[in-house]
Amino acid sequence: MRLAVLAASLLGVLAGAAEADTPEQLFNNNCAICHQVGGKGVEGQFPRLAGRAGVIAAMPQGREFLVSLVLNGMSGTVTVDGKKIVGVMPDFSAFADDDLAAILTYVAGLGGTKAVSFAADELKAGRAKPVTAPTDLATTRNALQAARVIP
């Protein structure tokens, strides 16, 4: 009898693991270690996403940058909320396009910014472009910040 209960419990756990994560769970399981739950960031260490990602995603150049960011990663010095941050963000290119689109959509909606949706096709198109070196992406980001695409 105990074996039957144990087997039923194990099957329940395995069935739960097969269910798709929500966008919030995907973010919390993969991004919140640095950017914190709710995308609040850590001042001077990890950029705040809440209230910023949606602003970036509202402009075509910003959307393209965010897609490139999750696919290529970034390393270098950036300024966020007036504080310089020297760091590295890994790429998440191993993730499925649907999952990355869900994460980007979730992040873009944090902090009360207008909801902006990303589609898996945008990630697929991003993958078709040449790979960008993480240091080059930091240079691109800084140029977009100077152009006021990135707050």
DRENTORKOL-3810 file (N, C-alpha, C; in nm, 4 decimals):
REM DRENTORKOL-3810
@n.u->0.0828; n.v->-0.1196; n.w->0.0000; ca.u->0.0000; ca.v->0.0000; ca.w->0.0000; c.u->0.0871; c.v->0.1257; c.w->0.0000
@n.u->0.1906; n.v->0.1251; n.w->0.0856; ca.u->0.2791; ca.v->0.2423; ca.w->0.0900; c.u->0.3476; c.v->0.2646; c.w->-0.0443
@n.u->0.3845; n.v->0.1563; n.w->-0.1094; ca.u->0.4491; ca.v->0.1676; ca.w->-0.2397; c.u->0.3540; c.v->0.2313; c.w->-0.3411
@n.u->0.2263; n.v->0.1952; n.w->-0.3345; ca.u->0.1279; ca.v->0.2521; ca.w->-0.4264; c.u->0.1119; c.v->0.4019; c.w->-0.4012
@n.u->0.1108; n.v->0.4440; n.w->-0.2759; ca.u->0.0981; ca.v->0.5866; ca.w->-0.2422; c.u->0.2223; c.v->0.6619; c.w->-0.2884
@n.u->0.3392; n.v->0.6022; n.w->-0.2651; ca.u->0.4643; ca.v->0.6644; ca.w->-0.3084; c.u->0.4675; c.v->0.6787; c.w->-0.4599
@n.u->0.4261; n.v->0.5747; n.w->-0.5310; ca.u->0.4248; ca.v->0.5789; ca.w->-0.6775; c.u->0.3275; c.v->0.6851; c.w->-0.7271
@n.u->0.2112; n.v->0.6936; n.w->-0.6640; ca.u->0.1132; ca.v->0.7948; ca.w->-0.7045; c.u->0.1673; c.v->0.9349; c.w->-0.6787
@n.u->0.2352; n.v->0.9537; n.w->-0.5677; ca.u->0.2943; ca.v->1.0844; ca.w->-0.5362; c.u->0.4011; c.v->1.1215; c.w->-0.6376
@n.u->0.4866; n.v->1.0248; n.w->-0.6709; ca.u->0.5932; ca.v->1.0487; ca.w->-0.7674; c.u->0.5354; c.v->1.0839; c.w->-0.9036
@n.u->0.4305; n.v->1.0145; n.w->-0.9449; ca.u->0.3676; ca.v->1.0453; ca.w->-1.0738; c.u->0.3083; c.v->1.1857; c.w->-1.0718
@n.u->0.2532; n.v->1.2263; n.w->-0.9589; ca.u->0.1996; ca.v->1.3616; ca.w->-0.9465; c.u->0.3085; c.v->1.4660; c.w->-0.9599
@n.u->0.4238; n.v->1.4424; n.w->-0.8994; ca.u->0.5361; ca.v->1.5357; ca.w->-0.9095; c.u->0.5848; c.v->1.5431; c.w->-1.0530
@n.u->0.6007; n.v->1.4275; n.w->-1.1166; ca.u->0.6480; ca.v->1.4254; ca.w->-1.2551; c.u->0.5475; c.v->1.4929; c.w->-1.3481
@n.u->0.4202; n.v->1.4739; n.w->-1.3257; ca.u->0.3192; ca.v->1.5394; ca.w->-1.4095; c.u->0.3262; c.v->1.6902; c.w->-1.3906
@n.u->0.3473; n.v->1.7357; n.w->-1.2685; ca.u->0.3596; ca.v->1.8786; ca.w->-1.2414; c.u->0.4813; c.v->1.9373; c.w->-1.3084
@n.u->0.5908; n.v->1.8635; n.w->-1.3142; ca.u->0.7133; ca.v->1.9123; ca.w->-1.3763; c.u->0.6962; c.v->1.9282; c.w->-1.5268
@n.u->0.6051; n.v->1.8524; n.w->-1.5852; ca.u->0.5850; ca.v->1.8591; ca.w->-1.7295; c.u->0.4996; c.v->1.9783; c.w->-1.7704
@n.u->0.4275; n.v->2.0371; n.w->-1.6745; ca.u->0.3441; ca.v->2.1516; ca.w->-1.7066; c.u->0.4302; c.v->2.2721; c.w->-1.7406
@n.u->0.3813; n.v->2.3535; n.w->-1.8316; ca.u->0.4555; ca.v->2.4727; ca.w->-1.8720; c.u->0.4558; c.v->2.5751; c.w->-1.7579
@n.u->0.5691; n.v->2.6392; n.w->-1.7383; ca.u->0.5793; ca.v->2.7456; ca.w->-1.6394; c.u->0.5080; c.v->2.8694; c.w->-1.6918
@n.u->0.4576; n.v->2.9493; n.w->-1.5997; ca.u->0.4003; ca.v->3.0786; ca.w->-1.6376; c.u->0.5155; c.v->3.1733; c.w->-1.6690
@n.u->0.4885; n.v->3.2838; n.w->-1.7387; ca.u->0.5950; ca.v->3.3814; ca.w->-1.7634; c.u->0.6610; c.v->3.4292; c.w->-1.6342
@n.u->0.5825; n.v->3.4511; n.w->-1.5306; ca.u->0.6388; ca.v->3.4941; ca.w->-1.4025; c.u->0.7311; c.v->3.3875; c.w->-1.3448
@n.u->0.6907; n.v->3.2603; n.w->-1.3527; ca.u->0.7757; ca.v->3.1517; ca.w->-1.3032; c.u->0.9042; c.v->3.1417; c.w->-1.3849
@n.u->0.8939; n.v->3.1561; n.w->-1.5157; ca.u->1.0136; ca.v->3.1530; ca.w->-1.6004; c.u->1.1103; c.v->3.2631; c.w->-1.5588
@n.u->1.0579; n.v->3.3837; n.w->-1.5380; ca.u->1.1426; ca.v->3.4943; ca.w->-1.4938; c.u->1.2026; c.v->3.4648; c.w->-1.3567
@n.u->1.1185; n.v->3.4259; n.w->-1.2623; ca.u->1.1677; ca.v->3.4030; ca.w->-1.1259; c.u->1.2704; c.v->3.2908; c.w->-1.1192
@n.u->1.2532; n.v->3.1885; n.w->-1.2010; ca.u->1.3456; ca.v->3.0746; ca.w->-1.1988; c.u->1.4761; c.v->3.1007; c.w->-1.2724
@n.u->1.4779; n.v->3.1989; n.w->-1.3619; ca.u->1.5956; ca.v->3.2169; ca.w->-1.4467; c.u->1.6573; c.v->3.3556; c.w->-1.4446
@n.u->1.5828; n.v->3.4552; n.w->-1.4028; ca.u->1.6298; ca.v->3.5931; ca.w->-1.4110; c.u->1.6347; c.v->3.6639; c.w->-1.2757
@n.u->1.5484; n.v->3.6208; n.w->-1.1841; ca.u->1.5351; ca.v->3.6906; ca.w->-1.0559; c.u->1.6574; c.v->3.6743; c.w->-0.9670
@n.u->1.7420; n.v->3.5783; n.w->-0.9933; ca.u->1.8636; ca.v->3.5629; ca.w->-0.9133; c.u->1.9459; c.v->3.6919; c.w->-0.9183
@n.u->1.9422; n.v->3.7602; n.w->-1.0291; ca.u->2.0128; ca.v->3.8882; ca.w->-1.0432; c.u->1.9151; c.v->4.0057; c.w->-1.0356
@n.u->1.8129; n.v->4.0019; n.w->-1.1202; ca.u->1.7224; ca.v->4.1158; ca.w->-1.1337; c.u->1.6173; c.v->4.1229; c.w->-1.0233
@n.u->1.6111; n.v->4.0203; n.w->-0.9377; ca.u->1.5208; ca.v->4.0133; ca.w->-0.8231; c.u->1.3756; c.v->3.9931; c.w->-0.8657
@n.u->1.2981; n.v->3.9373; n.w->-0.7739; ca.u->1.1556; ca.v->3.9165; ca.w->-0.7978; c.u->1.0920; c.v->4.0522; c.w->-0.8264
@n.u->1.0090; n.v->4.0557; n.w->-0.9265; ca.u->0.9443; ca.v->4.1807; ca.w->-0.9651; c.u->1.0334; c.v->4.2728; c.w->-1.0462
@n.u->1.1553; n.v->4.2277; n.w->-1.0795; ca.u->1.2458; ca.v->4.3066; ca.w->-1.1629; c.u->1.2969; c.v->4.4328; c.w->-1.0969
@n.u->1.3010; n.v->4.4351; n.w->-0.9628; ca.u->1.3431; ca.v->4.5577; ca.w->-0.8933; c.u->1.4936; c.v->4.5800; c.w->-0.8969
@n.u->1.5722; n.v->4.4792; n.w->-0.9340; ca.u->1.7172; ca.v->4.4933; ca.w->-0.9461; c.u->1.7865; c.v->4.5160; c.w->-0.8134
@n.u->1.9163; n.v->4.5338; n.w->-0.8207; ca.u->1.9991; ca.v->4.5666; ca.w->-0.7045; c.u->2.0832; c.v->4.6865; c.w->-0.7457
@n.u->2.0553; n.v->4.8004; n.w->-0.6860; ca.u->2.1202; ca.v->4.9252; ca.w->-0.7253; c.u->2.2721; c.v->4.9103; c.w->-0.7303
@n.u->2.3281; n.v->4.9515; n.w->-0.8429; ca.u->2.4723; ca.v->4.9473; ca.w->-0.8612; c.u->2.5287; c.v->4.8106; c.w->-0.8963
@n.u->2.4415; n.v->4.7075; n.w->-0.8987; ca.u->2.4890; ca.v->4.5724; ca.w->-0.9303; c.u->2.4132; c.v->4.5071; c.w->-1.0453
@n.u->2.2801; n.v->4.5049; n.w->-1.0345; ca.u->2.1966; ca.v->4.4418; ca.w->-1.1364; c.u->2.0858; c.v->4.5386; c.w->-1.1752
@n.u->2.0723; n.v->4.5675; n.w->-1.3033; ca.u->1.9761; ca.v->4.6689; ca.w->-1.3472; c.u->1.8321; c.v->4.6401; c.w->-1.3052
@n.u->1.7654; n.v->4.7452; n.w->-1.2704; ca.u->1.6212; ca.v->4.7407; ca.w->-1.2451; c.u->1.5529; c.v->4.7254; c.w->-1.3807
@n.u->1.4602; n.v->4.6316; n.w->-1.3896; ca.u->1.3841; ca.v->4.6117; ca.w->-1.5124; c.u->1.2450; c.v->4.6727; c.w->-1.5015
@n.u->1.1878; n.v->4.6683; n.w->-1.3822; ca.u->1.0528; ca.v->4.7208; ca.w->-1.3595; c.u->1.0492; c.v->4.8692; c.w->-1.3936
@n.u->0.9534; n.v->4.9049; n.w->-1.4757; ca.u->0.9386; ca.v->5.0448; ca.w->-1.5141; c.u->1.0353; c.v->5.0902; c.w->-1.6220
@n.u->1.1256; n.v->5.0045; n.w->-1.6633; ca.u->1.2242; ca.v->5.0408; ca.w->-1.7659; c.u->1.2084; c.v->4.9553; c.w->-1.8912
@n.u->1.1928; n.v->4.8240; n.w->-1.8743; ca.u->1.1888; ca.v->4.7342; ca.w->-1.9901; c.u->1.0718; c.v->4.7669; c.w->-2.0828
@n.u->0.9581; n.v->4.8036; n.w->-2.0263; ca.u->0.8436; ca.v->4.8390; ca.w->-2.1094; c.u->0.8676; c.v->4.9652; c.w->-2.1909
@n.u->0.9393; n.v->5.0603; n.w->-2.1322; ca.u->0.9744; ca.v->5.1835; ca.w->-2.2032; c.u->1.0677; c.v->5.1500; c.w->-2.3199
@n.u->1.1647; n.v->5.0644; n.w->-2.2940; ca.u->1.2587; ca.v->5.0219; ca.w->-2.3989; c.u->1.1841; c.v->4.9471; c.w->-2.5085
@n.u->1.0950; n.v->4.8565; n.w->-2.4692; ca.u->1.0222; ca.v->4.7726; ca.w->-2.5649; c.u->0.9225; c.v->4.8520; c.w->-2.6486
@n.u->0.8872; n.v->4.9721; n.w->-2.6048; ca.u->0.7892; ca.v->5.0529; ca.w->-2.6780; c.u->0.8456; c.v->5.1106; c.w->-2.8072
@n.u->0.9778; n.v->5.1079; n.w->-2.8226; ca.u->1.0413; ca.v->5.1611; ca.w->-2.9441; c.u->1.1017; c.v->5.0460; c.w->-3.0250
@n.u->1.0910; n.v->5.0506; n.w->-3.1579; ca.u->1.1437; ca.v->4.9413; ca.w->-3.2399; c.u->1.2912; c.v->4.9083; c.w->-3.2108
@n.u->1.3751; n.v->5.0101; n.w->-3.1970; ca.u->1.5170; ca.v->4.9843; ca.w->-3.1675; c.u->1.5326; c.v->4.9175; c.w->-3.0308
@n.u->1.4479; n.v->4.9554; n.w->-2.9379; ca.u->1.4516; ca.v->4.8967; ca.w->-2.8049; c.u->1.4105; c.v->4.7513; c.w->-2.8057
@n.u->1.3057; n.v->4.7196; n.w->-2.8804; ca.u->1.2598; ca.v->4.5803; ca.w->-2.8927; c.u->1.3711; c.v->4.4936; c.w->-2.9512
@n.u->1.4312; n.v->4.5452; n.w->-3.0569; ca.u->1.5394; ca.v->4.4715; ca.w->-3.1224; c.u->1.6552; c.v->4.4496; c.w->-3.0251
@n.u->1.6856; n.v->4.5520; n.w->-2.9465; ca.u->1.7927; ca.v->4.5398; ca.w->-2.8471; c.u->1.7585; c.v->4.4329; c.w->-2.7435
@n.u->1.6361; n.v->4.4331; n.w->-2.6919; ca.u->1.5987; ca.v->4.3350; ca.w->-2.5891; c.u->1.6048; c.v->4.1924; c.w->-2.6426
@n.u->1.5619; n.v->4.1729; n.w->-2.7662; ca.u->1.5708; ca.v->4.0399; ca.w->-2.8287; c.u->1.7176; c.v->3.9988; c.w->-2.8401
@n.u->1.8007; n.v->4.0891; n.w->-2.8885; ca.u->1.9435; ca.v->4.0603; ca.w->-2.9019; c.u->2.0069; c.v->4.0336; c.w->-2.7653
@n.u->1.9635; n.v->4.1074; n.w->-2.6649; ca.u->2.0167; ca.v->4.0915; ca.w->-2.5296; c.u->1.9948; c.v->3.9506; c.w->-2.4758
@n.u->1.8723; n.v->3.8995; n.w->-2.4863; ca.u->1.8471; ca.v->3.7661; ca.w->-2.4318; c.u->1.9127; c.v->3.6567; c.w->-2.5159
@n.u->1.9334; n.v->3.6828; n.w->-2.6441; ca.u->1.9954; ca.v->3.5819; ca.w->-2.7306; c.u->2.1479; c.v->3.5831; c.w->-2.7252
@n.u->2.2080; n.v->3.7009; n.w->-2.7006; ca.u->2.3539; ca.v->3.7130; ca.w->-2.7068; c.u->2.4211; c.v->3.7395; c.w->-2.5729
@n.u->2.3458; n.v->3.7873; n.w->-2.4743; ca.u->2.4070; ca.v->3.8285; ca.w->-2.3485; c.u->2.4771; c.v->3.9623; c.w->-2.3661
@n.u->2.5306; n.v->4.0139; n.w->-2.2557; ca.u->2.5973; ca.v->4.1438; ca.w->-2.2610; c.u->2.7019; c.v->4.1502; c.w->-2.1510
@n.u->2.8123; n.v->4.2170; n.w->-2.1807; ca.u->2.9123; ca.v->4.2411; ca.w->-2.0765; c.u->2.9752; c.v->4.3773; c.w->-2.0990
@n.u->3.0052; n.v->4.4438; n.w->-1.9888; ca.u->3.0665; ca.v->4.5751; ca.w->-1.9974; c.u->3.0102; c.v->4.6683; c.w->-1.8927
@n.u->3.0295; n.v->4.7962; n.w->-1.9153; ca.u->2.9838; ca.v->4.8990; ca.w->-1.8227; c.u->2.8625; c.v->4.9698; c.w->-1.8798
@n.u->2.7573; n.v->4.9775; n.w->-1.7991; ca.u->2.6363; ca.v->5.0484; ca.w->-1.8367; c.u->2.5962; c.v->5.1386; c.w->-1.7206
@n.u->2.5121; n.v->5.2364; n.w->-1.7494; ca.u->2.4610; ca.v->5.3251; ca.w->-1.6452; c.u->2.3112; c.v->5.3032; c.w->-1.6331
@n.u->2.2668; n.v->5.2757; n.w->-1.5104; ca.u->2.1254; ca.v->5.2544; ca.w->-1.4825; c.u->2.0888; c.v->5.3378; c.w->-1.3610
@n.u->1.9879; n.v->5.4198; n.w->-1.3772; ca.u->1.9426; ca.v->5.5074; ca.w->-1.2681; c.u->2.0575; c.v->5.5906; c.w->-1.2117
@n.u->2.1447; n.v->5.6362; n.w->-1.3022; ca.u->2.2556; ca.v->5.7218; ca.w->-1.2622; c.u->2.3738; c.v->5.6510; c.w->-1.1989
@n.u->2.3696; n.v->5.5202; n.w->-1.1902; ca.u->2.4790; ca.v->5.4423; ca.w->-1.1302; c.u->2.5444; c.v->5.3548; c.w->-1.2362
@n.u->2.6781; n.v->5.3558; n.w->-1.2389; ca.u->2.7510; ca.v->5.2688; ca.w->-1.3317; c.u->2.7494; c.v->5.1265; c.w->-1.2772
@n.u->2.7290; n.v->5.0342; n.w->-1.3680; ca.u->2.7309; ca.v->4.8922; ca.w->-1.3360; c.u->2.8288; c.v->4.8255; c.w->-1.4313
@n.u->2.9211; n.v->4.7504; n.w->-1.3759; ca.u->3.0117; ca.v->4.6696; ca.w->-1.4567; c.u->2.9691; c.v->4.5253; c.w->-1.4344
@n.u->2.9291; n.v->4.4587; n.w->-1.5405; ca.u->2.8800; ca.v->4.3236; ca.w->-1.5191; c.u->2.8679; c.v->4.2423; c.w->-1.6454
@n.u->2.8108; n.v->4.1257; n.w->-1.6252; ca.u->2.7909; ca.v->4.0298; ca.w->-1.7333; c.u->2.6494; c.v->3.9739; c.w->-1.7212
@n.u->2.5792; n.v->3.9721; n.w->-1.8319; ca.u->2.4513; ca.v->3.9013; ca.w->-1.8386; c.u->2.4714; c.v->3.7864; c.w->-1.9356
@n.u->2.4410; n.v->3.6640; n.w->-1.8919; ca.u->2.4573; ca.v->3.5506; ca.w->-1.9830; c.u->2.3528; c.v->3.5536; c.w->-2.0928
@n.u->2.3804; n.v->3.4822; n.w->-2.1991; ca.u->2.2788; ca.v->3.4685; ca.w->-2.3030; c.u->2.1811; c.v->3.3588; c.w->-2.2603
@n.u->2.0628; n.v->3.3660; n.w->-2.3137; ca.u->1.9600; ca.v->3.2653; ca.w->-2.2873; c.u->1.9158; c.v->3.2009; c.w->-2.4183
@n.u->2.0095; n.v->3.1885; n.w->-2.5106; ca.u->1.9787; ca.v->3.1365; ca.w->-2.6438; c.u->1.9352; c.v->2.9904; c.w->-2.6429
@n.u->1.9613; n.v->2.9188; n.w->-2.5359; ca.u->1.9191; ca.v->2.7793; ca.w->-2.5278; c.u->1.7692; c.v->2.7669; c.w->-2.5003
@n.u->1.7070; n.v->2.8768; n.w->-2.4587; ca.u->1.5635; ca.v->2.8744; ca.w->-2.4298; c.u->1.4836; c.v->2.8717; c.w->-2.5588
@n.u->1.3631; n.v->2.8176; n.w->-2.5511; ca.u->1.2716; ca.v->2.8177; ca.w->-2.6655; c.u->1.2249; c.v->2.9603; c.w->-2.6940
@n.u->1.1967; n.v->2.9884; n.w->-2.8204; ca.u->1.1493; ca.v->3.1216; ca.w->-2.8596; c.u->1.0232; c.v->3.1611; c.w->-2.7827
@n.u->0.9317; n.v->3.0670; n.w->-2.7633; ca.u->0.8085; ca.v->3.0957; ca.w->-2.6892; c.u->0.8382; c.v->3.1387; c.w->-2.5460
@n.u->0.9322; n.v->3.0704; n.w->-2.4819; ca.u->0.9664; ca.v->3.1041; ca.w->-2.3435; c.u->1.0322; c.v->3.2413; c.w->-2.3341
@n.u->1.1222; n.v->3.2706; n.w->-2.4262; ca.u->1.1875; ca.v->3.4022; ca.w->-2.4245; c.u->1.0864; c.v->3.5137; c.w->-2.4524
@n.u->0.9950; n.v->3.4902; n.w->-2.5445; ca.u->0.8913; ca.v->3.5895; ca.w->-2.5726; c.u->0.8044; c.v->3.6116; c.w->-2.4490
@n.u->0.7722; n.v->3.5043; n.w->-2.3784; ca.u->0.6912; ca.v->3.5155; ca.w->-2.2566; c.u->0.7648; c.v->3.5940; c.w->-2.1492
@n.u->0.8941; n.v->3.5670; n.w->-2.1321; ca.u->0.9731; ca.v->3.6389; ca.w->-2.0320; c.u->0.9812; c.v->3.7869; c.w->-2.0679
@n.u->1.0104; n.v->3.8173; n.w->-2.1937; ca.u->1.0205; ca.v->3.9579; ca.w->-2.2353; c.u->0.8871; c.v->4.0301; c.w->-2.2186
@n.u->0.7779; n.v->3.9646; n.w->-2.2514; ca.u->0.6459; ca.v->4.0246; ca.w->-2.2336; c.u->0.6189; c.v->4.0505; c.w->-2.0855
@n.u->0.6521; n.v->3.9541; n.w->-2.0013; ca.u->0.6336; ca.v->3.9699; ca.w->-1.8568; c.u->0.7153; c.v->4.0879; c.w->-1.8047
@n.u->0.8426; n.v->4.0920; n.w->-1.8415; ca.u->0.9321; ca.v->4.1978; ca.w->-1.7931; c.u->0.8860; c.v->4.3346; c.w->-1.8425
@n.u->0.8397; n.v->4.3409; n.w->-1.9660; ca.u->0.7951; ca.v->4.4687; ca.w->-2.0219; c.u->0.6736; c.v->4.5239; c.w->-1.9481
@n.u->0.5986; n.v->4.4378; n.w->-1.8826; ca.u->0.4814; ca.v->4.4820; ca.w->-1.8094; c.u->0.5064; c.v->4.5146; c.w->-1.6631
@n.u->0.6280; n.v->4.4936; n.w->-1.6155; ca.u->0.6584; ca.v->4.5205; ca.w->-1.4744; c.u->0.6666; c.v->4.6700; c.w->-1.4473
@n.u->0.6262; n.v->4.7094; n.w->-1.3303; ca.u->0.6434; ca.v->4.8477; ca.w->-1.2884; c.u->0.5427; c.v->4.9441; c.w->-1.3453
@n.u->0.4295; n.v->4.8921; n.w->-1.3910; ca.u->0.3236; ca.v->4.9800; ca.w->-1.4356; c.u->0.3414; c.v->5.0378; c.w->-1.5747
@n.u->0.4393; n.v->4.9898; n.w->-1.6508; ca.u->0.4532; ca.v->5.0398; ca.w->-1.7873; c.u->0.3446; c.v->4.9773; c.w->-1.8743
@n.u->0.3143; n.v->5.0435; n.w->-1.9838; ca.u->0.2120; ca.v->4.9941; ca.w->-2.0755; c.u->0.2510; c.v->4.8548; c.w->-2.1249
@n.u->0.1545; n.v->4.7650; n.w->-2.1251; ca.u->0.1811; ca.v->4.6272; ca.w->-2.1665; c.u->0.2290; c.v->4.6221; c.w->-2.3111
@n.u->0.3382; n.v->4.5529; n.w->-2.3313; ca.u->0.3972; ca.v->4.5334; ca.w->-2.4635; c.u->0.4193; c.v->4.3833; c.w->-2.4791
@n.u->0.3737; n.v->4.3267; n.w->-2.5888; ca.u->0.3879; ca.v->4.1833; ca.w->-2.6109; c.u->0.4990; c.v->4.1530; c.w->-2.7098
@n.u->0.5694; n.v->4.0450; n.w->-2.6817; ca.u->0.6694; ca.v->3.9920; ca.w->-2.7739; c.u->0.6166; c.v->3.8609; c.w->-2.8287
@n.u->0.6518; n.v->3.8306; n.w->-2.9526; ca.u->0.6103; ca.v->3.7065; ca.w->-3.0179; c.u->0.7318; c.v->3.6188; c.w->-3.0436
@n.u->0.7087; n.v->3.4899; n.w->-3.0443; ca.u->0.8156; ca.v->3.3945; ca.w->-3.0711; c.u->0.8830; c.v->3.4230; c.w->-3.2052
@n.u->0.8072; n.v->3.4732; n.w->-3.3016; ca.u->0.8639; ca.v->3.5051; ca.w->-3.4338; c.u->0.9736; c.v->3.6114; c.w->-3.4243
@n.u->0.9618; n.v->3.7042; n.w->-3.3271; ca.u->1.0662; ca.v->3.8057; ca.w->-3.3088; c.u->1.1966; c.v->3.7411; c.w->-3.2631
@n.u->1.1857; n.v->3.6419; n.w->-3.1776; ca.u->1.3050; ca.v->3.5722; ca.w->-3.1314; c.u->1.3649; c.v->3.4885; c.w->-3.2440
@n.u->1.2778; n.v->3.4260; n.w->-3.3222; ca.u->1.3248; ca.v->3.3475; ca.w->-3.4363; c.u->1.3999; c.v->3.4374; c.w->-3.5339
@n.u->1.3467; n.v->3.5559; n.w->-3.5598; ca.u->1.4133; ca.v->3.6510; ca.w->-3.6496; c.u->1.5455; c.v->3.6976; c.w->-3.5890
@n.u->1.5480; n.v->3.7168; n.w->-3.4587; ca.u->1.6720; ca.v->3.7551; ca.w->-3.3908; c.u->1.7797; c.v->3.6485; c.w->-3.4030
@n.u->1.7383; n.v->3.5237; n.w->-3.3978; ca.u->1.8348; ca.v->3.4129; ca.w->-3.4109; c.u->1.8942; c.v->3.4075; c.w->-3.5513
@n.u->1.8201; n.v->3.4561; n.w->-3.6501; ca.u->1.8662; ca.v->3.4529; ca.w->-3.7889; c.u->1.9732; c.v->3.5588; c.w->-3.8162
@n.u->1.9854; n.v->3.6555; n.w->-3.7270; ca.u->2.0860; ca.v->3.7614; ca.w->-3.7438; c.u->2.2214; c.v->3.7114; c.w->-3.6952
@n.u->2.3295; n.v->3.7750; n.w->-3.7403; ca.u->2.4618; ca.v->3.7353; ca.w->-3.6914; c.u->2.4711; c.v->3.7528; c.w->-3.5392
@n.u->2.5456; n.v->3.6661; n.w->-3.4763; ca.u->2.5674; ca.v->3.6736; ca.w->-3.3322; c.u->2.6408; c.v->3.8038; c.w->-3.3003
@n.u->2.5985; n.v->3.8690; n.w->-3.1932; ca.u->2.6626; ca.v->3.9920; ca.w->-3.1478; c.u->2.7447; c.v->3.9606; c.w->-3.0242
@n.u->2.8687; n.v->4.0042; n.w->-3.0228; ca.u->2.9529; ca.v->3.9830; ca.w->-2.9049; c.u->2.8932; c.v->4.0580; c.w->-2.7868
@n.u->2.8952; n.v->3.9983; n.w->-2.6670; ca.u->2.8400; ca.v->4.0650; ca.w->-2.5493; c.u->2.8970; c.v->4.2051; c.w->-2.5246
@n.u->3.0248; n.v->4.2261; n.w->-2.5523; ca.u->3.0830; ca.v->4.3595; ca.w->-2.5330; c.u->3.0299; c.v->4.4581; c.w->-2.6370
@n.u->3.0064; n.v->4.4099; n.w->-2.7591; ca.u->2.9489; ca.v->4.4961; ca.w->-2.8628; c.u->2.8056; c.v->4.5340; c.w->-2.8274
@n.u->2.7343; n.v->4.4436; n.w->-2.7631; ca.u->2.5970; ca.v->4.4750; ca.w->-2.7250; c.u->2.5942; c.v->4.5826; c.w->-2.6160
@n.u->2.6922; n.v->4.5828; n.w->-2.5272; ca.u->2.7006; ca.v->4.6899; ca.w->-2.4267; c.u->2.7243; c.v->4.8247; c.w->-2.4951
@n.u->2.8065; n.v->4.8267; n.w->-2.5990; ca.u->2.8311; ca.v->4.9494; ca.w->-2.6750; c.u->2.7016; c.v->4.9956; c.w->-2.7428
@n.u->2.6291; n.v->4.9023; n.w->-2.8012; ca.u->2.5002; ca.v->4.9338; ca.w->-2.8634; c.u->2.4031; c.v->4.9887; c.w->-2.7600
@n.u->2.3984; n.v->4.9255; n.w->-2.6437; ca.u->2.3089; ca.v->4.9699; ca.w->-2.5374; c.u->2.3401; c.v->5.1136; c.w->-2.4958
@n.u->2.4687; n.v->5.1426; n.w->-2.4800; ca.u->2.5076; ca.v->5.2771; ca.w->-2.4379; c.u->2.4718; c.v->5.3810; c.w->-2.5442
@n.u->2.4833; n.v->5.3436; n.w->-2.6717; ca.u->2.4432; ca.v->5.4343; ca.w->-2.7794; c.u->2.2916; c.v->5.4559; c.w->-2.7782
@n.u->2.2154; n.v->5.3504; n.w->-2.7512; ca.u->2.0703; ca.v->5.3638; ca.w->-2.7423; c.u->2.0303; c.v->5.4475; c.w->-2.6214
@n.u->2.1074; n.v->5.4385; n.w->-2.5155; ca.u->2.0794; ca.v->5.5230; ca.w->-2.3991; c.u->2.1063; c.v->5.6703; c.w->-2.4334
@n.u->2.2150; n.v->5.6956; n.w->-2.5031; ca.u->2.2461; ca.v->5.8336; ca.w->-2.5443; c.u->2.1380; c.v->5.8885; c.w->-2.6370
@n.u->2.0765; n.v->5.7998; n.w->-2.7165; ca.u->1.9681; ca.v->5.8401; ca.w->-2.8077; c.u->1.8321; c.v->5.8421; c.w->-2.7372
@n.u->1.8296; n.v->5.8160; n.w->-2.6093; ca.u->1.7093; ca.v->5.8165; ca.w->-2.5253; c.u->1.6088; c.v->5.7058; c.w->-2.5591
@n.u->1.6592; n.v->5.5982; n.w->-2.6199; ca.u->1.5756; ca.v->5.4808; ca.w->-2.6412; c.u->1.5713; c.v->5.4010; c.w->-2.5109
@n.u->1.6834; n.v->5.3999; n.w->-2.4409; ca.u->1.6943; ca.v->5.3308; ca.w->-2.3122; c.u->1.7050; c.v->5.4358; c.w->-2.2028
@n.u->1.6150; n.v->5.4291; n.w->-2.1037; ca.u->1.6203; ca.v->5.5282; ca.w->-1.9948; c.u->1.7406; c.v->5.5072; c.w->-1.9041
END
